[in-house]
Amino acid sequence: MKAFCYTACFLQTTMVLKNNKVDAKMFKAQVKKMMQEEDAQRVIAAFGACEGTPVGPEPCETTGNFIRCVKEHDPVSTEPAATYCETCRETEMTLSVSFSLCHCHL
């Protein structure tokens, strides 16, 4: 559950999780910024199946429900992937959707 709380914090920081609900428009925009196009389209498709994911009583549980659903519909999204990151100034980053980690390699 601790990883889901970390991810909830990340989703709130990126404005994807608002008022304990996943904002579909912001989720899609953030995924497009952080992932290569083919990976982004795959994750966005998985998200489409998860838009009705039950909201939990607090953000950690809501995030856990959402991440489990995305993993179920796109198991590949949990594997690390190298991609372009604007915030890393065209450096390579590693993104793991399951834990929403972004590490820039200079």
DSSP file with accessible surface (Angstrom, degrees, kcal/mol):
  #  RESIDUE AA STRUCTURE BP1 BP2  ACC     N-H-->O    O-->H-N    N-H-->O    O-->H-N    TCO  KAPPA ALPHA  PHI   PSI    X-CA   Y-CA   Z-CA
    1    1 A M     >        0   0  124      0, 0.0     4,-1.7     0, 0.0     3,-0.2   0.000 360.0 360.0 360.0 -30.0    0.0    0.0    0.0
    2    2 A K  H  >  +     0   0  186      1,-0.2     4,-2.2     2,-0.2     5,-0.2   0.896 360.0  53.0 -59.2 -40.6    2.9    2.3    0.7
    3    3 A A  H  > S+     0   0   35      1,-0.2     4,-2.5     2,-0.2    -1,-0.2   0.881 106.8  52.9 -62.8 -36.2    3.9    2.3   -3.0
    4    4 A F  H  > S+     0   0   28      2,-0.2     4,-2.7     1,-0.2    -1,-0.2   0.854 106.9  51.9 -68.7 -32.6    0.3    3.4   -3.9
    5    5 A a  H  X S+     0   0   49     -4,-1.7     4,-2.3     2,-0.2    -2,-0.2   0.905 110.2  48.8 -68.5 -40.1    0.5    6.3   -1.4
    6    6 A Y  H  X S+     0   0  124     -4,-2.2     4,-2.3     2,-0.2    -2,-0.2   0.938 113.7  46.7 -61.0 -46.3    3.8    7.4   -3.1
    7    7 A T  H  X S+     0   0    0     -4,-2.5     4,-3.2     2,-0.2     5,-0.2   0.898 108.9  54.7 -64.6 -39.2    2.0    7.1   -6.5
    8    8 A A  H  X S+     0   0    3     -4,-2.7     4,-2.5     2,-0.2    -1,-0.2   0.928 108.4  49.7 -59.6 -42.1   -1.0    9.0   -5.2
    9    9 A C  H  X S+     0   0   68     -4,-2.3     4,-2.6     2,-0.2    -2,-0.2   0.930 112.0  47.9 -61.6 -45.2    1.3   11.8   -4.2
   10   10 A F  H  X S+     0   0   42     -4,-2.3     4,-2.2     1,-0.2     6,-0.2   0.934 112.2  49.0 -61.6 -44.9    2.9   11.8   -7.6
   11   11 A L  H  <>S+     0   0    9     -4,-3.2     5,-2.7     1,-0.2     6,-1.7   0.872 112.3  48.4 -65.5 -35.0   -0.5   11.8   -9.3
   12   12 A Q  H ><5S+     0   0   90     -4,-2.5     3,-1.4    -5,-0.2    -1,-0.2   0.913 110.0  52.0 -69.7 -40.6   -1.7   14.6   -7.2
   13   13 A T  H 3<5S+     0   0  108     -4,-2.6    -2,-0.2     1,-0.3    -1,-0.2   0.872 112.3  45.1 -62.4 -37.7    1.5   16.6   -7.9
   14   14 A T  T 3<5S-     0   0   24     -4,-2.2    -1,-0.3    -5,-0.2    -2,-0.2   0.311 115.8-117.8 -89.4   8.0    1.0   16.2  -11.6
   15   15 A M  T < 5S+     0   0  102     -3,-1.4    -3,-0.2     2,-0.2    11,-0.2   0.706  84.3 117.7  63.8  23.8   -2.8   17.0  -11.2
   16   16 A V  S   <S+     0   0    3     -5,-2.7     7,-3.7    -6,-0.2     2,-0.7   0.839  71.4  51.8 -83.6 -36.5   -3.9   13.6  -12.5
   17   17 A L  E    S+A   22   0A   6     -6,-1.7     2,-0.4     5,-0.2     5,-0.2  -0.900  72.4 168.9-105.1 113.3   -5.5   12.8   -9.1
   18   18 A K  E >   -A   21   0A  82      3,-3.0     3,-1.5    -2,-0.7    -6,-0.0  -0.995  67.4  -8.6-128.3 130.0   -7.9   15.5   -8.1
   19   19 A N  T 3  S-     0   0  158     -2,-0.4    -1,-0.2     1,-0.3     3,-0.1   0.891 129.0 -57.4  52.5  39.9  -10.4   15.3   -5.2
   20   20 A N  T 3  S+     0   0   30      1,-0.2     2,-0.3    -3,-0.1    -1,-0.3   0.719 119.1 106.1  64.4  24.4   -9.6   11.6   -5.0
   21   21 A K  E <  S-A   18   0A 133     -3,-1.5    -3,-3.0    34,-0.1     2,-0.5  -0.991  74.5-115.7-132.4 144.1  -10.6   11.0   -8.6
   22   22 A V  E     -A   17   0A  37     -2,-0.3     2,-0.8    -5,-0.2    -5,-0.2  -0.653  25.8-138.4 -78.9 125.2   -8.4   10.3  -11.7
   23   23 A D     >  -     0   0   47     -7,-3.7     4,-2.8    -2,-0.5     5,-0.2  -0.766  11.2-159.1 -86.3 109.4   -8.7   13.2  -14.2
   24   24 A A  H  > S+     0   0   25     -2,-0.8     4,-2.4     1,-0.2     5,-0.2   0.901  88.0  49.7 -59.0 -45.7   -8.9   11.5  -17.6
   25   25 A K  H  > S+     0   0  174      1,-0.2     4,-2.0     2,-0.2    -1,-0.2   0.929 114.7  43.5 -62.2 -45.5   -7.8   14.5  -19.6
   26   26 A M  H  > S+     0   0   41      2,-0.2     4,-2.8     1,-0.2     5,-0.2   0.893 111.0  55.5 -69.5 -37.7   -4.8   15.2  -17.4
   27   27 A F  H  X S+     0   0   13     -4,-2.8     4,-2.6   -11,-0.2     5,-0.2   0.954 110.2  45.6 -57.9 -49.3   -3.8   11.5  -17.3
   28   28 A K  H  X S+     0   0   71     -4,-2.4     4,-2.2     1,-0.2    -1,-0.2   0.912 113.0  50.1 -62.5 -42.2   -3.7   11.4  -21.0
   29   29 A A  H  X S+     0   0   40     -4,-2.0     4,-1.5    -5,-0.2    -1,-0.2   0.925 112.8  46.2 -63.6 -42.7   -1.8   14.6  -21.3
   30   30 A Q  H  X S+     0   0   30     -4,-2.8     4,-1.9     2,-0.2    -2,-0.2   0.909 111.5  51.0 -68.9 -41.1    0.8   13.5  -18.8
   31   31 A V  H  X S+     0   0   11     -4,-2.6     4,-1.8    -5,-0.2    -1,-0.2   0.924 108.7  52.3 -61.8 -42.0    1.3   10.1  -20.3
   32   32 A K  H  < S+     0   0  124     -4,-2.2    -1,-0.2    -5,-0.2    -2,-0.2   0.852 111.3  47.7 -63.4 -33.4    1.8   11.7  -23.7
   33   33 A K  H  < S+     0   0  111     -4,-1.5    53,-0.6    -5,-0.2    -1,-0.2   0.834 118.9  38.2 -72.8 -34.9    4.5   14.0  -22.2
   34   34 A M  H  < S+     0   0   31     -4,-1.9     2,-0.3    51,-0.1    -2,-0.2   0.584 111.1  54.3 -98.2 -12.0    6.4   11.2  -20.4
   35   35 A M  S  < S-     0   0   17     -4,-1.8    48,-0.1    -5,-0.2    47,-0.0  -0.879  85.7 -97.4-126.7 156.7    6.2    8.2  -22.8
   36   36 A Q     >  -     0   0   91     -2,-0.3     4,-3.1    46,-0.2     3,-0.2  -0.337  48.5-105.7 -63.1 153.8    7.1    7.4  -26.3
   37   37 A E  H  > S+     0   0  154      1,-0.2     4,-2.7     2,-0.2     5,-0.2   0.882 117.7  48.0 -54.9 -46.9    4.1    7.6  -28.6
   38   38 A E  H  > S+     0   0  145      1,-0.2     4,-1.6     2,-0.2    -1,-0.2   0.905 115.8  44.8 -65.2 -38.1    3.5    3.9  -29.1
   39   39 A D  H  > S+     0   0   19     -3,-0.2     4,-2.4     2,-0.2     5,-0.2   0.914 112.4  52.3 -69.4 -41.9    3.8    3.2  -25.3
   40   40 A A  H  X S+     0   0    1     -4,-3.1     4,-2.9     1,-0.2     5,-0.2   0.918 108.3  50.4 -60.1 -44.5    1.6    6.2  -24.5
   41   41 A Q  H  X S+     0   0   93     -4,-2.7     4,-2.1    -5,-0.2    -1,-0.2   0.894 110.8  49.8 -62.6 -38.5   -1.1    5.0  -26.9
   42   42 A R  H  X S+     0   0   75     -4,-1.6     4,-2.0    -5,-0.2    -2,-0.2   0.932 113.7  44.6 -65.9 -44.4   -1.1    1.5  -25.3
   43   43 A V  H  X S+     0   0    0     -4,-2.4     4,-2.6     2,-0.2    -2,-0.2   0.909 112.2  52.3 -68.7 -39.1   -1.3    2.9  -21.7
   44   44 A I  H  X S+     0   0   23     -4,-2.9     4,-1.9    -5,-0.2    -1,-0.2   0.904 108.2  51.7 -63.7 -38.1   -4.1    5.4  -22.8
   45   45 A A  H  X S+     0   0   71     -4,-2.1     4,-1.0    -5,-0.2    -1,-0.2   0.923 110.2  48.4 -63.4 -42.7   -6.0    2.4  -24.3
   46   46 A A  H >X S+     0   0    7     -4,-2.0     3,-0.7     1,-0.2     4,-0.6   0.907 107.9  55.9 -63.2 -39.5   -5.7    0.5  -21.0
   47   47 A F  H >X S+     0   0    4     -4,-2.6     3,-1.7     1,-0.2     4,-0.7   0.885  97.2  63.4 -59.7 -38.4   -6.8    3.6  -19.1
   48   48 A G  H >< S+     0   0   40     -4,-1.9     3,-0.7     1,-0.3    -1,-0.2   0.867 102.9  49.0 -54.7 -36.1  -10.0    3.7  -21.2
   49   49 A A  H << S+     0   0   57     -4,-1.0    -1,-0.3    -3,-0.7    -2,-0.2   0.643 113.5  48.8 -76.7 -12.8  -10.9    0.4  -19.7
   50   50 A b  H X< S+     0   0    2     -3,-1.7     3,-2.1    -4,-0.6    -1,-0.2   0.353  73.7 104.5-110.3   4.1  -10.2    1.7  -16.2
   51   51 A E  T << S+     0   0  113     -3,-0.7    -1,-0.1    -4,-0.7   -29,-0.1   0.818  84.1  49.7 -59.0 -29.3  -12.1    5.0  -16.3
   52   52 A G  T 3  S+     0   0   75     -4,-0.2    -1,-0.3    -3,-0.2     3,-0.1   0.213  78.2 145.6 -94.2  17.8  -14.8    3.6  -14.1
   53   53 A T    <   -     0   0   29     -3,-2.1    13,-0.1     1,-0.1    -3,-0.1  -0.283  59.9 -99.1 -56.9 134.1  -12.4    2.2  -11.5
   54   54 A P        -     0   0   92      0, 0.0     2,-0.4     0, 0.0    -1,-0.1  -0.255  32.8-125.6 -58.4 139.2  -14.0    2.4   -8.0
   55   55 A V        -     0   0   77     -3,-0.1   -34,-0.1    10,-0.1     7,-0.1  -0.704  24.8-141.7 -84.2 133.7  -12.9    5.3   -5.9
   56   56 A G        -     0   0    7     -2,-0.4     6,-0.1     2,-0.3    -1,-0.0  -0.347  29.1 -97.7 -86.8 177.6  -11.6    4.3   -2.5
   57   57 A P  S    S+     0   0  106      0, 0.0    -1,-0.1     0, 0.0    -2,-0.0   0.698 107.4  19.4 -70.8 -16.9  -12.1    6.2    0.8
   58   58 A E  S  > S-     0   0   67      1,-0.0     4,-2.1   -38,-0.0     3,-0.5  -0.956  90.5 -97.9-148.6 163.2   -8.7    7.9    0.4
   59   59 A P  H  > S+     0   0   40      0, 0.0     4,-2.8     0, 0.0     5,-0.2   0.823 115.7  58.3 -56.2 -36.4   -6.2    8.6   -2.4
   60   60 A a  H  > S+     0   0   18      1,-0.2     4,-2.3     2,-0.2     5,-0.1   0.929 111.2  41.9 -61.3 -44.2   -3.9    5.7   -1.7
   61   61 A E  H  > S+     0   0   71     -3,-0.5     4,-2.7     2,-0.2     5,-0.2   0.909 113.7  51.7 -70.5 -40.5   -6.7    3.2   -2.2
   62   62 A T  H  X S+     0   0    5     -4,-2.1     4,-2.3     1,-0.2    -2,-0.2   0.940 112.4  47.0 -59.2 -45.6   -8.1    5.0   -5.2
   63   63 A T  H  X S+     0   0    0     -4,-2.8     4,-3.2     2,-0.2     5,-0.3   0.914 110.5  52.4 -63.5 -42.8   -4.6    5.0   -6.8
   64   64 A G  H  X S+     0   0    0     -4,-2.3     4,-2.5    -5,-0.2     5,-0.2   0.931 109.8  48.4 -58.9 -45.2   -4.2    1.3   -5.9
   65   65 A N  H  X S+     0   0   33     -4,-2.7     4,-1.8     2,-0.2    -1,-0.2   0.926 114.6  46.5 -59.7 -44.4   -7.5    0.4   -7.6
   66   66 A F  H  X S+     0   0    6     -4,-2.3     4,-2.5    -5,-0.2    -2,-0.2   0.945 113.2  47.0 -65.8 -47.9   -6.5    2.4  -10.7
   67   67 A I  H  X S+     0   0    5     -4,-3.2     4,-2.8     1,-0.2     5,-0.2   0.914 111.1  52.0 -64.3 -41.6   -2.9    1.0  -11.0
   68   68 A R  H  X S+     0   0  117     -4,-2.5     4,-2.1    -5,-0.3    -1,-0.2   0.911 110.5  49.4 -60.7 -39.8   -4.1   -2.6  -10.6
   69   69 A b  H  X S+     0   0   19     -4,-1.8     4,-2.1    -5,-0.2    -2,-0.2   0.941 111.1  47.8 -65.2 -46.7   -6.7   -2.0  -13.4
   70   70 A V  H  X S+     0   0    2     -4,-2.5     4,-2.1     1,-0.2     7,-0.2   0.934 112.2  50.5 -60.6 -43.6   -4.1   -0.5  -15.7
   71   71 A K  H  < S+     0   0   75     -4,-2.8    -1,-0.2     1,-0.2    -2,-0.2   0.894 109.3  52.0 -59.3 -41.3   -1.7   -3.4  -15.0
   72   72 A E  H  < S+     0   0  150     -4,-2.1    -1,-0.2    -5,-0.2    -2,-0.2   0.898 117.0  37.5 -62.9 -40.2   -4.5   -5.9  -15.7
   73   73 A H  H  < S+     0   0   90     -4,-2.1    -1,-0.2     1,-0.2    -2,-0.2   0.660 133.9  22.7 -88.7 -17.0   -5.3   -4.3  -19.1
   74   74 A D    ><  +     0   0    8     -4,-2.1     3,-1.6    -5,-0.2     4,-0.3  -0.555  61.4 174.4-148.8  78.7   -1.7   -3.6  -20.0
   75   75 A P  G >  S+     0   0   84      0, 0.0     3,-1.4     0, 0.0     4,-0.2   0.790  79.4  66.3 -57.8 -26.5    0.8   -5.8  -18.2
   76   76 A V  G >  S+     0   0   64      1,-0.3     3,-2.2     2,-0.2    -5,-0.1   0.816  84.2  73.6 -66.1 -27.0    3.7   -4.3  -20.2
   77   77 A S  G <  S+     0   0    4     -3,-1.6    20,-1.1     1,-0.3    21,-0.5   0.692  88.2  61.3 -64.0 -15.3    3.1   -0.9  -18.6
   78   78 A T  G <  S+     0   0   46     -3,-1.4    -1,-0.3    -4,-0.3    -2,-0.2   0.557  86.5  91.0 -87.3  -7.2    4.7   -2.2  -15.4
   79   79 A E  S <  S-     0   0  119     -3,-2.2    18,-0.3    -4,-0.2    16,-0.1  -0.684  89.8-103.4 -87.5 140.6    8.0   -2.8  -17.2
   80   80 A P        -     0   0   95      0, 0.0     2,-0.4     0, 0.0    16,-0.2  -0.298  41.8-168.8 -59.8 144.9   10.6    0.0  -17.2
   81   81 A A  E     -B   95   0B  26     14,-1.2    14,-1.7    -4,-0.1     2,-0.4  -1.000  20.3-130.1-139.2 136.9   10.8    1.8  -20.5
   82   82 A A  E     +B   94   0B  46     -2,-0.4     2,-0.3    12,-0.2    12,-0.2  -0.695  44.5 151.1 -83.9 137.8   13.4    4.3  -21.8
   83   83 A T  E     -B   93   0B   8     10,-1.4    10,-1.7    -2,-0.4     2,-0.3  -0.951  46.9 -82.3-156.6 173.3   11.7    7.4  -23.3
   84   84 A Y  E     -B   92   0B 114     -2,-0.3     2,-0.4     8,-0.2     8,-0.1  -0.630  36.5-166.0 -84.9 140.5   12.1   11.1  -23.9
   85   85 A C  E > > -B   91   0B   3      6,-0.9     3,-1.1    -2,-0.3     5,-0.9  -0.949  15.6-159.8-134.4 113.9   11.3   13.5  -21.1
   86   86 A E  G > 5S+     0   0  115    -53,-0.6     3,-1.9    -2,-0.4    -1,-0.1   0.900  96.3  55.0 -55.7 -42.5   10.8   17.2  -21.7
   87   87 A T  G 3 5S+     0   0  121      1,-0.3    -1,-0.3     2,-0.1    17,-0.1   0.707 103.3  56.2 -68.5 -17.3   11.6   18.0  -18.1
   88   88 A c  G X 5S-     0   0    8     -3,-1.1     3,-0.5     3,-0.2    -1,-0.3   0.266 116.3-115.2 -94.9   9.9   14.9   16.2  -18.4
   89   89 A R  T < 5S-     0   0  217     -3,-1.9    -3,-0.2     1,-0.2    -2,-0.1   0.946  74.9 -44.6  55.1  57.2   15.9   18.4  -21.3
   90   90 A E  T 3 <S+     0   0  152     -5,-0.9    -1,-0.2     1,-0.2     2,-0.2   0.657 106.2 132.2  65.2  19.5   16.0   15.7  -23.9
   91   91 A T  E <   -B   85   0B  33     -6,-0.5    -6,-0.9    -3,-0.5     2,-0.2  -0.503  64.8 -94.4 -89.0 170.1   17.9   13.2  -21.7
   92   92 A E  E     -BC  84 105B 117     13,-0.6    13,-2.0    -2,-0.2     2,-0.3  -0.578  43.2-171.3 -83.5 144.4   16.8    9.6  -21.3
   93   93 A M  E     -BC  83 104B   0    -10,-1.7   -10,-1.4    -2,-0.2     2,-0.5  -0.934  20.8-131.0-131.2 158.9   14.5    8.7  -18.4
   94   94 A T  E     -BC  82 103B  43      9,-1.3     9,-1.1    -2,-0.3     2,-0.5  -0.957  25.4-170.2-109.3 127.0   13.2    5.5  -17.0
   95   95 A L  E     -BC  81 102B  11    -14,-1.7   -14,-1.2    -2,-0.5     2,-0.5  -0.971  12.8-175.9-122.3 127.2    9.5    5.4  -16.4
   96   96 A S  E >>> - C   0 101B  17      5,-1.0     4,-1.8    -2,-0.5     5,-1.1  -0.952   9.6-163.6-120.0 107.1    7.7    2.7  -14.5
   97   97 A V  T 345S+     0   0   21    -20,-1.1   -19,-0.2    -2,-0.5    -1,-0.1   0.863  86.5  65.0 -60.0 -32.8    4.0    3.3  -14.7
   98   98 A S  T 345S+     0   0    7    -21,-0.5    -1,-0.2     1,-0.2   -91,-0.1   0.857 122.7  16.6 -62.3 -32.9    3.4    0.9  -11.8
   99   99 A F  T <45S-     0   0   88     -3,-0.9    -1,-0.2     2,-0.1    -2,-0.2   0.369  99.4-128.5-119.3   2.7    5.3    3.2   -9.4
  100  100 A S  T  <5 +     0   0   10     -4,-1.8     2,-0.4     1,-0.2    -3,-0.2   0.910  48.4 163.7  51.8  50.5    5.3    6.4  -11.4
  101  101 A L  E   < -C   96   0B  51     -5,-1.1    -5,-1.0     2,-0.0     2,-0.5  -0.835  22.1-172.9-102.6 136.2    9.0    6.9  -11.1
  102  102 A C  E     +C   95   0B  46     -2,-0.4     2,-0.5    -7,-0.2    -7,-0.2  -0.970   5.4 177.6-128.1 113.4   11.0    9.2  -13.4
  103  103 A H  E     -C   94   0B 101     -9,-1.1    -9,-1.3    -2,-0.5     2,-0.4  -0.978  18.2-146.8-116.9 123.0   14.8    9.2  -13.1
  104  104 A c  E     -C   93   0B  60     -2,-0.5     2,-0.6   -11,-0.2   -11,-0.2  -0.714   5.1-153.3 -90.0 136.2   16.8   11.4  -15.4
  105  105 A H  E      C   92   0B  94    -13,-2.0   -13,-0.6    -2,-0.4    -2,-0.0  -0.948 360.0 360.0-109.7 112.8   20.2   10.2  -16.6
  106  106 A L              0   0  193     -2,-0.6   -18,-0.0   -15,-0.1   -15,-0.0  -0.507 360.0 360.0 -87.1 360.0   22.5   13.0  -17.5
